[in-house]
Amino acid sequence: MRILIAYVATALVFLAGDMIWLGYVARDFYRNQMGELMAPNVSLTAAVAFYLIYIVGVVYFAVLPALNAGSWTTALVSGLMLGLIAYATYDLTNLATTRDWPAALAFADLAWGATLTAVASTAGFFITRALTSN
């Protein structure tokens, strides 16, 4: 039950943060940076698959180790590192292999992914601990 609570809590925080970022805060930035590279419509199948899989990784590599250690800082640092590595994989690969991929976009997205993953991991830790402690 603890794993399910950790997954749902982490997912809700991550999704809320990403929806605010992509839908409002940085929407125009992404559109301006990507220009013709941006698809006219989001592939919901690909987006859902990303979120479902990525949150498994966040819980496995950051939230559960933090719960086992009893340390929110483990969630924060592990989440930050996971987000940095995962988003760097995407953004730096695009920067290396895609014509006209904007460097500003790559580095902004990388910073966002690291920050959001750290925040979601830490929130997932606190919410799970609060709901599962006796």
A tleap script that builds the chain and sets N, CA, C and O, in Angstrom:
source leaprc.protein.ff14SB
mol = sequence {
  NMET ARG ILE LEU ILE ALA TYR VAL ALA THR
  ALA LEU VAL PHE LEU ALA GLY ASP MET ILE
  TRP LEU GLY TYR VAL ALA ARG ASP PHE TYR
  ARG ASN GLN MET GLY GLU LEU MET ALA PRO
  ASN VAL SER LEU THR ALA ALA VAL ALA PHE
  TYR LEU ILE TYR ILE VAL GLY VAL VAL TYR
  PHE ALA VAL LEU PRO ALA LEU ASN ALA GLY
  SER TRP THR THR ALA LEU VAL SER GLY LEU
  MET LEU GLY LEU ILE ALA TYR ALA THR TYR
  ASP LEU THR ASN LEU ALA THR THR ARG ASP
  TRP PRO ALA ALA LEU ALA PHE ALA ASP LEU
  ALA TRP GLY ALA THR LEU THR ALA VAL ALA
  SER THR ALA GLY PHE PHE ILE THR ARG ALA
  LEU THR SER CASN
}
set mol.1.N position { 0.830 -1.194 0.000 }
set mol.1.CA position { 0.000 0.000 0.000 }
set mol.1.C position { 0.875 1.259 0.000 }
set mol.1.O position { 0.518 2.265 -0.613 }
set mol.2.N position { 2.005 1.199 0.681 }
set mol.2.CA position { 2.904 2.345 0.745 }
set mol.2.C position { 3.400 2.735 -0.644 }
set mol.2.O position { 3.520 3.921 -0.949 }
set mol.3.N position { 3.687 1.752 -1.481 }
set mol.3.CA position { 4.182 2.039 -2.833 }
set mol.3.C position { 3.094 2.723 -3.659 }
set mol.3.O position { 3.373 3.668 -4.397 }
set mol.4.N position { 1.869 2.249 -3.536 }
set mol.4.CA position { 0.756 2.858 -4.268 }
set mol.4.C position { 0.532 4.300 -3.821 }
set mol.4.O position { 0.329 5.185 -4.652 }
set mol.5.N position { 0.569 4.532 -2.533 }
set mol.5.CA position { 0.406 5.902 -2.016 }
set mol.5.C position { 1.550 6.781 -2.510 }
set mol.5.O position { 1.326 7.917 -2.929 }
set mol.6.N position { 2.774 6.261 -2.463 }
set mol.6.CA position { 3.935 7.026 -2.940 }
set mol.6.C position { 3.784 7.361 -4.423 }
set mol.6.O position { 4.091 8.474 -4.850 }
set mol.7.N position { 3.311 6.392 -5.200 }
set mol.7.CA position { 3.146 6.611 -6.639 }
set mol.7.C position { 2.101 7.698 -6.897 }
set mol.7.O position { 2.359 8.648 -7.637 }
set mol.8.N position { 0.938 7.559 -6.295 }
set mol.8.CA position { -0.156 8.504 -6.541 }
set mol.8.C position { 0.229 9.902 -6.049 }
set mol.8.O position { 0.006 10.887 -6.754 }
set mol.9.N position { 0.797 9.994 -4.860 }
set mol.9.CA position { 1.177 11.301 -4.311 }
set mol.9.C position { 2.221 11.983 -5.187 }
set mol.9.O position { 2.100 13.165 -5.507 }
set mol.10.N position { 3.236 11.235 -5.566 }
set mol.10.CA position { 4.298 11.788 -6.406 }
set mol.10.C position { 3.758 12.186 -7.770 }
set mol.10.O position { 4.099 13.245 -8.295 }
set mol.11.N position { 2.919 11.338 -8.340 }
set mol.11.CA position { 2.346 11.624 -9.656 }
set mol.11.C position { 1.494 12.885 -9.636 }
set mol.11.O position { 1.581 13.710 -10.546 }
set mol.12.N position { 0.678 13.038 -8.611 }
set mol.12.CA position { -0.188 14.220 -8.541 }
set mol.12.C position { 0.624 15.508 -8.462 }
set mol.12.O position { 0.301 16.493 -9.126 }
set mol.13.N position { 1.669 15.497 -7.655 }
set mol.13.CA position { 2.511 16.690 -7.530 }
set mol.13.C position { 3.250 16.952 -8.843 }
set mol.13.O position { 3.305 18.088 -9.316 }
set mol.14.N position { 3.812 15.902 -9.424 }
set mol.14.CA position { 4.559 16.054 -10.667 }
set mol.14.C position { 3.650 16.566 -11.787 }
set mol.14.O position { 3.997 17.514 -12.491 }
set mol.15.N position { 2.495 15.937 -11.943 }
set mol.15.CA position { 1.568 16.347 -13.008 }
set mol.15.C position { 1.068 17.774 -12.808 }
set mol.15.O position { 0.993 18.542 -13.767 }
set mol.16.N position { 0.729 18.132 -11.588 }
set mol.16.CA position { 0.259 19.496 -11.332 }
set mol.16.C position { 1.343 20.506 -11.688 }
set mol.16.O position { 1.074 21.513 -12.342 }
set mol.17.N position { 2.567 20.232 -11.254 }
set mol.17.CA position { 3.673 21.133 -11.568 }
set mol.17.C position { 3.925 21.243 -13.053 }
set mol.17.O position { 4.117 22.340 -13.578 }
set mol.18.N position { 3.927 20.111 -13.734 }
set mol.18.CA position { 4.203 20.124 -15.173 }
set mol.18.C position { 3.082 20.793 -15.960 }
set mol.18.O position { 3.338 21.482 -16.948 }
set mol.19.N position { 1.849 20.592 -15.525 }
set mol.19.CA position { 0.725 21.232 -16.222 }
set mol.19.C position { 0.784 22.754 -16.065 }
set mol.19.O position { 0.519 23.491 -17.014 }
set mol.20.N position { 1.129 23.209 -14.878 }
set mol.20.CA position { 1.259 24.659 -14.665 }
set mol.20.C position { 2.413 25.211 -15.502 }
set mol.20.O position { 2.273 26.244 -16.156 }
set mol.21.N position { 3.546 24.521 -15.480 }
set mol.21.CA position { 4.736 24.955 -16.234 }
set mol.21.C position { 4.468 24.963 -17.737 }
set mol.21.O position { 4.667 25.976 -18.407 }
set mol.22.N position { 4.016 23.829 -18.258 }
set mol.22.CA position { 3.830 23.702 -19.713 }
set mol.22.C position { 2.592 24.438 -20.219 }
set mol.22.O position { 2.565 24.916 -21.353 }
set mol.23.N position { 1.581 24.524 -19.378 }
set mol.23.CA position { 0.329 25.134 -19.814 }
set mol.23.C position { 0.251 26.636 -19.645 }
set mol.23.O position { -0.494 27.311 -20.355 }
set mol.24.N position { 1.034 27.168 -18.688 }
set mol.24.CA position { 0.916 28.593 -18.395 }
set mol.24.C position { 2.264 29.315 -18.340 }
set mol.24.O position { 2.498 30.250 -19.106 }
set mol.25.N position { 3.135 28.892 -17.453 }
set mol.25.CA position { 4.367 29.630 -17.193 }
set mol.25.C position { 5.276 29.694 -18.408 }
set mol.25.O position { 5.711 30.776 -18.801 }
set mol.26.N position { 5.569 28.543 -19.007 }
set mol.26.CA position { 6.566 28.484 -20.089 }
set mol.26.C position { 5.968 28.135 -21.450 }
set mol.26.O position { 6.704 27.836 -22.390 }
set mol.27.N position { 4.657 28.170 -21.561 }
set mol.27.CA position { 3.999 27.783 -22.817 }
set mol.27.C position { 4.531 28.582 -24.016 }
set mol.27.O position { 4.914 27.998 -25.030 }
set mol.28.N position { 4.553 29.876 -23.902 }
set mol.28.CA position { 5.016 30.701 -25.018 }
set mol.28.C position { 6.509 30.516 -25.275 }
set mol.28.O position { 6.958 30.551 -26.421 }
set mol.29.N position { 7.273 30.319 -24.202 }
set mol.29.CA position { 8.710 30.075 -24.358 }
set mol.29.C position { 8.948 28.829 -25.209 }
set mol.29.O position { 9.752 28.870 -26.139 }
set mol.30.N position { 8.265 27.722 -24.910 }
set mol.30.CA position { 8.426 26.495 -25.685 }
set mol.30.C position { 7.996 26.707 -27.137 }
set mol.30.O position { 8.686 26.279 -28.062 }
set mol.31.N position { 6.862 27.364 -27.330 }
set mol.31.CA position { 6.385 27.625 -28.694 }
set mol.31.C position { 7.386 28.480 -29.477 }
set mol.31.O position { 7.690 28.184 -30.633 }
set mol.32.N position { 7.887 29.524 -28.851 }
set mol.32.CA position { 8.842 30.402 -29.533 }
set mol.32.C position { 10.155 29.691 -29.828 }
set mol.32.O position { 10.732 29.870 -30.902 }
set mol.33.N position { 10.620 28.904 -28.904 }
set mol.33.CA position { 11.888 28.205 -29.087 }
set mol.33.C position { 11.782 27.086 -30.126 }
set mol.33.O position { 12.682 26.912 -30.947 }
set mol.34.N position { 10.703 26.341 -30.089 }
set mol.34.CA position { 10.579 25.172 -30.970 }
set mol.34.C position { 10.087 25.529 -32.366 }
set mol.34.O position { 10.454 24.868 -33.337 }
set mol.35.N position { 9.274 26.551 -32.477 }
set mol.35.CA position { 8.782 26.958 -33.786 }
set mol.35.C position { 8.182 25.796 -34.567 }
set mol.35.O position { 7.255 25.134 -34.100 }
set mol.36.N position { 8.715 25.557 -35.756 }
set mol.36.CA position { 8.207 24.509 -36.649 }
set mol.36.C position { 8.480 23.093 -36.126 }
set mol.36.O position { 7.874 22.131 -36.600 }
set mol.37.N position { 9.376 22.963 -35.168 }
set mol.37.CA position { 9.666 21.641 -34.603 }
set mol.37.C position { 8.509 21.127 -33.746 }
set mol.37.O position { 8.371 19.920 -33.543 }
set mol.38.N position { 7.685 22.039 -33.247 }
set mol.38.CA position { 6.610 21.657 -32.337 }
set mol.38.C position { 5.436 21.057 -33.107 }
set mol.38.O position { 4.972 21.616 -34.101 }
set mol.39.N position { 4.972 19.917 -32.628 }
set mol.39.CA position { 3.813 19.264 -33.237 }
set mol.39.C position { 2.569 20.107 -32.988 }
set mol.39.O position { 2.462 20.759 -31.950 }
set mol.40.N position { 1.631 20.101 -33.928 }
set mol.40.CA position { 0.414 20.895 -33.735 }
set mol.40.C position { -0.443 20.389 -32.570 }
set mol.40.O position { -1.161 21.167 -31.942 }
set mol.41.N position { -0.367 19.101 -32.288 }
set mol.41.CA position { -1.132 18.507 -31.188 }
set mol.41.C position { -0.232 17.572 -30.384 }
set mol.41.O position { 0.647 16.908 -30.935 }
set mol.42.N position { -0.462 17.534 -29.093 }
set mol.42.CA position { 0.278 16.636 -28.216 }
set mol.42.C position { -0.235 15.214 -28.428 }
set mol.42.O position { -1.443 14.995 -28.525 }
set mol.43.N position { 0.672 14.259 -28.499 }
set mol.43.CA position { 0.280 12.846 -28.545 }
set mol.43.C position { -0.034 12.404 -27.125 }
set mol.43.O position { 0.872 12.214 -26.313 }
set mol.44.N position { -1.306 12.242 -26.828 }
set mol.44.CA position { -1.707 11.863 -25.475 }
set mol.44.C position { -1.162 10.495 -25.099 }
set mol.44.O position { -0.813 10.273 -23.940 }
set mol.45.N position { -1.084 9.583 -26.043 }
set mol.45.CA position { -0.545 8.250 -25.761 }
set mol.45.C position { 0.899 8.345 -25.296 }
set mol.45.O position { 1.274 7.733 -24.296 }
set mol.46.N position { 1.705 9.104 -26.013 }
set mol.46.CA position { 3.108 9.259 -25.641 }
set mol.46.C position { 3.241 10.008 -24.311 }
set mol.46.O position { 4.077 9.647 -23.482 }
set mol.47.N position { 2.436 11.032 -24.102 }
set mol.47.CA position { 2.498 11.811 -22.858 }
set mol.47.C position { 2.114 10.946 -21.657 }
set mol.47.O position { 2.799 10.965 -20.635 }
set mol.48.N position { 1.039 10.201 -21.775 }
set mol.48.CA position { 0.610 9.325 -20.675 }
set mol.48.C position { 1.666 8.268 -20.403 }
set mol.48.O position { 1.974 7.983 -19.245 }
set mol.49.N position { 2.222 7.685 -21.454 }
set mol.49.CA position { 3.277 6.679 -21.273 }
set mol.49.C position { 4.479 7.275 -20.547 }
set mol.49.O position { 5.027 6.651 -19.638 }
set mol.50.N position { 4.889 8.472 -20.941 }
set mol.50.CA position { 6.004 9.124 -20.247 }
set mol.50.C position { 5.710 9.277 -18.774 }
set mol.50.O position { 6.506 8.850 -17.938 }
set mol.51.N position { 4.570 9.884 -18.435 }
set mol.51.CA position { 4.259 10.144 -17.034 }
set mol.51.C position { 4.164 8.853 -16.225 }
set mol.51.O position { 4.705 8.782 -15.121 }
set mol.52.N position { 3.497 7.846 -16.745 }
set mol.52.CA position { 3.361 6.576 -16.022 }
set mol.52.C position { 4.727 5.946 -15.742 }
set mol.52.O position { 4.994 5.495 -14.629 }
set mol.53.N position { 5.579 5.921 -16.754 }
set mol.53.CA position { 6.896 5.299 -16.601 }
set mol.53.C position { 7.825 6.155 -15.749 }
set mol.53.O position { 8.513 5.641 -14.866 }
set mol.54.N position { 7.847 7.439 -16.006 }
set mol.54.CA position { 8.769 8.320 -15.285 }
set mol.54.C position { 8.489 8.315 -13.787 }
set mol.54.O position { 9.421 8.291 -12.983 }
set mol.55.N position { 7.208 8.338 -13.402 }
set mol.55.CA position { 6.870 8.342 -11.982 }
set mol.55.C position { 7.291 7.032 -11.322 }
set mol.55.O position { 7.664 7.035 -10.148 }
set mol.56.N position { 7.242 5.923 -12.037 }
set mol.56.CA position { 7.777 4.663 -11.496 }
set mol.56.C position { 9.247 4.866 -11.129 }
set mol.56.O position { 9.681 4.465 -10.049 }
set mol.57.N position { 10.005 5.486 -12.025 }
set mol.57.CA position { 11.414 5.738 -11.760 }
set mol.57.C position { 11.625 6.669 -10.583 }
set mol.57.O position { 12.514 6.440 -9.763 }
set mol.58.N position { 10.826 7.708 -10.489 }
set mol.58.CA position { 10.950 8.670 -9.387 }
set mol.58.C position { 10.677 7.982 -8.052 }
set mol.58.O position { 11.410 8.180 -7.084 }
set mol.59.N position { 9.635 7.186 -8.005 }
set mol.59.CA position { 9.306 6.481 -6.764 }
set mol.59.C position { 10.400 5.465 -6.422 }
set mol.59.O position { 10.842 5.388 -5.276 }
set mol.60.N position { 10.831 4.698 -7.405 }
set mol.60.CA position { 11.823 3.650 -7.175 }
set mol.60.C position { 13.187 4.204 -6.768 }
set mol.60.O position { 13.820 3.695 -5.843 }
set mol.61.N position { 13.633 5.245 -7.462 }
set mol.61.CA position { 14.986 5.759 -7.239 }
set mol.61.C position { 15.090 6.886 -6.218 }
set mol.61.O position { 16.184 7.171 -5.732 }
set mol.62.N position { 13.987 7.526 -5.885 }
set mol.62.CA position { 14.068 8.663 -4.964 }
set mol.62.C position { 13.143 8.526 -3.752 }
set mol.62.O position { 13.601 8.635 -2.615 }
set mol.63.N position { 11.863 8.291 -3.980 }
set mol.63.CA position { 10.908 8.318 -2.871 }
set mol.63.C position { 11.084 7.123 -1.937 }
set mol.63.O position { 11.204 7.303 -0.726 }
set mol.64.N position { 11.100 5.912 -2.479 }
set mol.64.CA position { 11.230 4.734 -1.613 }
set mol.64.C position { 12.558 4.698 -0.863 }
set mol.64.O position { 12.557 4.402 0.333 }
set mol.65.N position { 13.692 4.984 -1.507 }
set mol.65.CA position { 14.935 5.036 -0.718 }
set mol.65.C position { 14.876 6.076 0.406 }
set mol.65.O position { 15.420 5.854 1.488 }
set mol.66.N position { 14.225 7.193 0.151 }
set mol.66.CA position { 14.095 8.230 1.177 }
set mol.66.C position { 13.213 7.751 2.326 }
set mol.66.O position { 13.526 7.978 3.494 }
set mol.67.N position { 12.113 7.087 1.986 }
set mol.67.CA position { 11.242 6.542 3.036 }
set mol.67.C position { 11.983 5.503 3.866 }
set mol.67.O position { 11.871 5.481 5.092 }
set mol.68.N position { 12.737 4.645 3.195 }
set mol.68.CA position { 13.492 3.618 3.913 }
set mol.68.C position { 14.571 4.223 4.804 }
set mol.68.O position { 14.867 3.686 5.871 }
set mol.69.N position { 15.153 5.324 4.378 }
set mol.69.CA position { 16.180 6.000 5.171 }
set mol.69.C position { 15.579 6.965 6.187 }
set mol.69.O position { 16.267 7.413 7.104 }
set mol.70.N position { 14.299 7.284 6.026 }
set mol.70.CA position { 13.668 8.263 6.895 }
set mol.70.C position { 14.218 9.662 6.690 }
set mol.70.O position { 14.305 10.446 7.634 }
set mol.71.N position { 14.594 9.977 5.440 }
set mol.71.CA position { 15.291 11.231 5.157 }
set mol.71.C position { 14.709 11.947 3.955 }
set mol.71.O position { 14.807 11.472 2.824 }
set mol.72.N position { 14.097 13.104 4.215 }
set mol.72.CA position { 13.548 13.874 3.099 }
set mol.72.C position { 14.649 14.391 2.194 }
set mol.72.O position { 14.425 14.592 1.000 }
set mol.73.N position { 15.834 14.609 2.742 }
set mol.73.CA position { 16.928 15.103 1.902 }
set mol.73.C position { 17.372 14.054 0.887 }
set mol.73.O position { 17.874 14.397 -0.183 }
set mol.74.N position { 17.189 12.782 1.220 }
set mol.74.CA position { 17.467 11.722 0.239 }
set mol.74.C position { 16.507 11.850 -0.937 }
set mol.74.O position { 16.915 11.700 -2.089 }
set mol.75.N position { 15.240 12.124 -0.658 }
set mol.75.CA position { 14.262 12.320 -1.731 }
set mol.75.C position { 14.629 13.525 -2.583 }
set mol.75.O position { 14.574 13.470 -3.812 }
set mol.76.N position { 15.001 14.606 -1.925 }
set mol.76.CA position { 15.344 15.837 -2.639 }
set mol.76.C position { 16.560 15.638 -3.553 }
set mol.76.O position { 16.501 15.941 -4.745 }
set mol.77.N position { 17.640 15.138 -2.999 }
set mol.77.CA position { 18.877 14.987 -3.775 }
set mol.77.C position { 18.733 13.903 -4.840 }
set mol.77.O position { 19.160 14.095 -5.979 }
set mol.78.N position { 18.138 12.773 -4.482 }
set mol.78.CA position { 17.958 11.697 -5.470 }
set mol.78.C position { 17.015 12.134 -6.583 }
set mol.78.O position { 17.248 11.828 -7.753 }
set mol.79.N position { 15.955 12.845 -6.226 }
set mol.79.CA position { 15.033 13.367 -7.237 }
set mol.79.C position { 15.717 14.367 -8.148 }
set mol.79.O position { 15.542 14.329 -9.366 }
set mol.80.N position { 16.492 15.257 -7.560 }
set mol.80.CA position { 17.228 16.243 -8.353 }
set mol.80.C position { 18.174 15.553 -9.338 }
set mol.80.O position { 18.212 15.906 -10.517 }
set mol.81.N position { 18.920 14.588 -8.863 }
set mol.81.CA position { 19.877 13.891 -9.725 }
set mol.81.C position { 19.163 13.078 -10.813 }
set mol.81.O position { 19.590 13.078 -11.968 }
set mol.82.N position { 18.083 12.392 -10.448 }
set mol.82.CA position { 17.329 11.632 -11.435 }
set mol.82.C position { 16.760 12.562 -12.498 }
set mol.82.O position { 16.859 12.276 -13.691 }
set mol.83.N position { 16.167 13.666 -12.075 }
set mol.83.CA position { 15.609 14.623 -13.028 }
set mol.83.C position { 16.669 15.209 -13.929 }
set mol.83.O position { 16.458 15.347 -15.133 }
set mol.84.N position { 17.807 15.555 -13.359 }
set mol.84.CA position { 18.915 16.085 -14.148 }
set mol.84.C position { 19.366 15.085 -15.201 }
set mol.84.O position { 19.537 15.444 -16.366 }
set mol.85.N position { 19.556 13.852 -14.807 }
set mol.85.CA position { 20.033 12.812 -15.735 }
set mol.85.C position { 18.980 12.497 -16.798 }
set mol.85.O position { 19.298 12.410 -17.984 }
set mol.86.N position { 17.742 12.329 -16.379 }
set mol.86.CA position { 16.685 11.973 -17.337 }
set mol.86.C position { 16.436 13.090 -18.345 }
set mol.86.O position { 16.376 12.842 -19.550 }
set mol.87.N position { 16.293 14.308 -17.858 }
set mol.87.CA position { 16.027 15.417 -18.766 }
set mol.87.C position { 17.257 15.752 -19.608 }
set mol.87.O position { 17.119 16.190 -20.750 }
set mol.88.N position { 18.450 15.555 -19.064 }
set mol.88.CA position { 19.666 15.752 -19.863 }
set mol.88.C position { 19.729 14.742 -20.995 }
set mol.88.O position { 20.162 15.065 -22.101 }
set mol.89.N position { 19.295 13.520 -20.717 }
set mol.89.CA position { 19.277 12.500 -21.766 }
set mol.89.C position { 18.427 12.964 -22.940 }
set mol.89.O position { 18.849 12.868 -24.093 }
set mol.90.N position { 17.257 13.456 -22.656 }
set mol.90.CA position { 16.358 13.934 -23.701 }
set mol.90.C position { 16.891 15.197 -24.376 }
set mol.90.O position { 17.059 15.240 -25.594 }
set mol.91.N position { 17.152 16.214 -23.574 }
set mol.91.CA position { 17.493 17.525 -24.129 }
set mol.91.C position { 18.853 17.556 -24.800 }
set mol.91.O position { 18.994 18.152 -25.868 }
set mol.92.N position { 19.845 16.936 -24.210 }
set mol.92.CA position { 21.175 16.966 -24.822 }
set mol.92.C position { 21.267 16.054 -26.034 }
set mol.92.O position { 22.026 16.335 -26.962 }
set mol.93.N position { 20.501 14.960 -26.039 }
set mol.93.CA position { 20.434 14.131 -27.240 }
set mol.93.C position { 19.784 14.908 -28.380 }
set mol.93.O position { 20.256 14.860 -29.516 }
set mol.94.N position { 18.700 15.626 -28.079 }
set mol.94.CA position { 18.071 16.463 -29.108 }
set mol.94.C position { 19.020 17.550 -29.587 }
set mol.94.O position { 19.091 17.841 -30.781 }
set mol.95.N position { 19.744 18.144 -28.659 }
set mol.95.CA position { 20.703 19.190 -29.013 }
set mol.95.C position { 21.806 18.627 -29.910 }
set mol.95.O position { 22.288 19.311 -30.813 }
set mol.96.N position { 22.200 17.391 -29.661 }
set mol.96.CA position { 23.276 16.761 -30.439 }
set mol.96.C position { 22.812 16.225 -31.791 }
set mol.96.O position { 23.601 16.164 -32.734 }
set mol.97.N position { 21.539 15.836 -31.898 }
set mol.97.CA position { 21.114 15.110 -33.093 }
set mol.97.C position { 20.028 15.781 -33.926 }
set mol.97.O position { 19.763 15.347 -35.047 }
set mol.98.N position { 19.401 16.818 -33.410 }
set mol.98.CA position { 18.292 17.449 -34.123 }
set mol.98.C position { 18.731 18.792 -34.680 }
set mol.98.O position { 19.283 19.627 -33.963 }
set mol.99.N position { 18.481 18.985 -35.953 }
set mol.99.CA position { 18.822 20.256 -36.580 }
set mol.99.C position { 18.020 21.380 -35.943 }
set mol.99.O position { 16.803 21.277 -35.790 }
set mol.100.N position { 18.700 22.435 -35.579 }
set mol.100.CA position { 18.081 23.645 -35.045 }
set mol.100.C position { 17.400 23.468 -33.686 }
set mol.100.O position { 16.514 24.247 -33.335 }
set mol.101.N position { 17.803 22.454 -32.921 }
set mol.101.CA position { 17.236 22.338 -31.570 }
set mol.101.C position { 17.802 23.480 -30.727 }
set mol.101.O position { 19.022 23.611 -30.630 }
set mol.102.N position { 16.969 24.296 -30.125 }
set mol.102.CA position { 17.450 25.476 -29.410 }
set mol.102.C position { 18.169 25.133 -28.101 }
set mol.102.O position { 17.628 24.426 -27.251 }
set mol.103.N position { 19.377 25.639 -27.957 }
set mol.103.CA position { 20.145 25.395 -26.739 }
set mol.103.C position { 19.446 25.991 -25.517 }
set mol.103.O position { 19.453 25.385 -24.446 }
set mol.104.N position { 18.847 27.164 -25.665 }
set mol.104.CA position { 18.146 27.792 -24.538 }
set mol.104.C position { 17.011 26.891 -24.050 }
set mol.104.O position { 16.789 26.767 -22.845 }
set mol.105.N position { 16.307 26.276 -24.967 }
set mol.105.CA position { 15.231 25.363 -24.608 }
set mol.105.C position { 15.791 24.150 -23.873 }
set mol.105.O position { 15.241 23.730 -22.855 }
set mol.106.N position { 16.875 23.591 -24.385 }
set mol.106.CA position { 17.467 22.401 -23.767 }
set mol.106.C position { 17.843 22.679 -22.316 }
set mol.106.O position { 17.526 21.886 -21.430 }
set mol.107.N position { 18.501 23.776 -22.073 }
set mol.107.CA position { 18.974 24.053 -20.720 }
set mol.107.C position { 17.843 24.488 -19.782 }
set mol.107.O position { 17.877 24.171 -18.593 }
set mol.108.N position { 16.859 25.197 -20.291 }
set mol.108.CA position { 15.706 25.558 -19.462 }
set mol.108.C position { 14.907 24.311 -19.096 }
set mol.108.O position { 14.482 24.161 -17.951 }
set mol.109.N position { 14.703 23.425 -20.055 }
set mol.109.CA position { 13.951 22.200 -19.812 }
set mol.109.C position { 14.701 21.277 -18.859 }
set mol.109.O position { 14.093 20.638 -17.999 }
set mol.110.N position { 16.004 21.208 -19.011 }
set mol.110.CA position { 16.828 20.397 -18.123 }
set mol.110.C position { 16.722 20.913 -16.682 }
set mol.110.O position { 16.567 20.123 -15.750 }
set mol.111.N position { 16.803 22.214 -16.502 }
set mol.111.CA position { 16.669 22.803 -15.163 }
set mol.111.C position { 15.278 22.538 -14.597 }
set mol.111.O position { 15.129 22.227 -13.415 }
set mol.112.N position { 14.260 22.662 -15.448 }
set mol.112.CA position { 12.894 22.407 -15.002 }
set mol.112.C position { 12.728 20.952 -14.591 }
set mol.112.O position { 12.178 20.677 -13.525 }
set mol.113.N position { 13.183 20.032 -15.396 }
set mol.113.CA position { 13.042 18.606 -15.075 }
set mol.113.C position { 13.721 18.233 -13.774 }
set mol.113.O position { 13.174 17.460 -12.986 }
set mol.114.N position { 14.899 18.769 -13.542 }
set mol.114.CA position { 15.619 18.485 -12.295 }
set mol.114.C position { 14.859 19.062 -11.099 }
set mol.114.O position { 14.702 18.400 -10.073 }
set mol.115.N position { 14.392 20.298 -11.246 }
set mol.115.CA position { 13.677 20.958 -10.155 }
set mol.115.C position { 12.352 20.269 -9.856 }
set mol.115.O position { 12.043 19.982 -8.699 }
set mol.116.N position { 11.576 20.004 -10.894 }
set mol.116.CA position { 10.269 19.379 -10.701 }
set mol.116.C position { 10.409 17.987 -10.095 }
set mol.116.O position { 9.637 17.617 -9.210 }
set mol.117.N position { 11.374 17.222 -10.556 }
set mol.117.CA position { 11.557 15.872 -10.019 }
set mol.117.C position { 11.973 15.938 -8.552 }
set mol.117.O position { 11.519 15.125 -7.747 }
set mol.118.N position { 12.823 16.886 -8.198 }
set mol.118.CA position { 13.225 17.047 -6.800 }
set mol.118.C position { 12.031 17.418 -5.924 }
set mol.118.O position { 11.857 16.860 -4.840 }
set mol.119.N position { 11.214 18.352 -6.389 }
set mol.119.CA position { 10.042 18.792 -5.624 }
set mol.119.C position { 9.026 17.657 -5.495 }
set mol.119.O position { 8.513 17.408 -4.404 }
set mol.120.N position { 8.733 16.971 -6.594 }
set mol.120.CA position { 7.755 15.876 -6.564 }
set mol.120.C position { 8.243 14.735 -5.673 }
set mol.120.O position { 7.449 14.135 -4.948 }
set mol.121.N position { 9.528 14.434 -5.720 }
set mol.121.CA position { 10.091 13.375 -4.867 }
set mol.121.C position { 9.953 13.731 -3.396 }
set mol.121.O position { 9.557 12.903 -2.576 }
set mol.122.N position { 10.280 14.952 -3.081 }
set mol.122.CA position { 10.219 15.395 -1.686 }
set mol.122.C position { 8.776 15.433 -1.194 }
set mol.122.O position { 8.485 14.994 -0.082 }
set mol.123.N position { 7.883 15.952 -2.012 }
set mol.123.CA position { 6.465 15.967 -1.642 }
set mol.123.C position { 5.928 14.547 -1.522 }
set mol.123.O position { 5.184 14.243 -0.589 }
set mol.124.N position { 6.298 13.678 -2.455 }
set mol.124.CA position { 5.889 12.279 -2.382 }
set mol.124.C position { 6.347 11.628 -1.091 }
set mol.124.O position { 5.606 10.854 -0.485 }
set mol.125.N position { 7.562 11.939 -0.668 }
set mol.125.CA position { 8.092 11.432 0.600 }
set mol.125.C position { 7.224 11.889 1.768 }
set mol.125.O position { 6.781 11.069 2.572 }
set mol.126.N position { 6.982 13.190 1.864 }
set mol.126.CA position { 6.236 13.727 3.006 }
set mol.126.C position { 4.786 13.241 3.026 }
set mol.126.O position { 4.266 12.884 4.083 }
set mol.127.N position { 4.142 13.227 1.874 }
set mol.127.CA position { 2.743 12.778 1.812 }
set mol.127.C position { 2.645 11.303 2.176 }
set mol.127.O position { 1.781 10.905 2.957 }
set mol.128.N position { 3.529 10.497 1.610 }
set mol.128.CA position { 3.492 9.055 1.894 }
set mol.128.C position { 3.765 8.782 3.373 }
set mol.128.O position { 3.084 7.968 3.996 }
set mol.129.N position { 4.748 9.456 3.921 }
set mol.129.CA position { 5.074 9.276 5.340 }
set mol.129.C position { 3.891 9.676 6.211 }
set mol.129.O position { 3.580 8.995 7.188 }
set mol.130.N position { 3.235 10.769 5.866 }
set mol.130.CA position { 2.096 11.234 6.660 }
set mol.130.C position { 0.913 10.256 6.588 }
set mol.130.O position { 0.206 10.058 7.576 }
set mol.131.N position { 0.706 9.656 5.426 }
set mol.131.CA position { -0.457 8.774 5.252 }
set mol.131.C position { -0.200 7.332 5.666 }
set mol.131.O position { -1.143 6.552 5.802 }
set mol.132.N position { 1.053 6.971 5.868 }
set mol.132.CA position { 1.345 5.566 6.190 }
set mol.132.C position { 1.973 5.375 7.563 }
set mol.132.O position { 2.174 4.238 7.989 }
set mol.133.N position { 2.286 6.452 8.261 }
set mol.133.CA position { 2.889 6.290 9.595 }
set mol.133.C position { 1.792 5.987 10.602 }
set mol.133.O position { 0.670 6.484 10.497 }
set mol.134.N position { 2.139 5.169 11.569 }
set mol.134.CA position { 1.145 4.739 12.560 }
set mol.134.C position { 1.157 5.590 13.781 }
set mol.134.O position { 0.379 5.355 14.705 }
savepdb mol mol.pdb
quit
